[in-house]
């Protein structure tokens, strides 16, 4: 294998993206590992938005470092809204959900040029849990969460009266919705390989 992609996931994930990740990344020589907050369990089974697929996740987000991977992707759907949940929030304290803490480490590594991070559709919701992660960045997203993302301080890039389909700023790659997932995964892998001085195979 050329490398490994970590995908943050929870229930109500986008199943179109899920299927593409499972086929495209291995076809390019990259292992896909799904990670989540397992709430102290050895395994949890998550179900997609359409209730047509499930994934058994055995890797807790607290057991991995973002730099264990070549890239981290936040899957779309409503999964990232679930992952930013805190059982006991503390007034005046930033979000301490395990996935948000993992994302902070991932963004730091991304800004240091060590890691690519990708979001698609609704998944910038996890960034919105800590606006410091999003402030000043140029991104795209689903129209549904446009104002959440803008209120978190990002600049959402438009193409006419639509948000742009795909935006790359540094090592952050953002996609608008599942209809651009093929272009999204191609950009994600080609960016990793270009950084490493390799070329993508047909």
Secondary structure, 3 states (H helix, E strand, C coil): CCEEEEEECCCCECHHHHHHHHHHHHHCCEEEEEEECCCCCCCEEEEECCCCCEEEECEEHHHCCHHHCCEEEECCECHHHHHCCCCCCCCCCCCCCHHHHHHHHHHHHHHCCCCEEEEECCCCHHHHCCHHHCCCCEECCCHHHHHHHHHCCCEECEECCEECCEEEECCEEEECCHHHHHHHHHHHHHHHHHHCCCCCCC
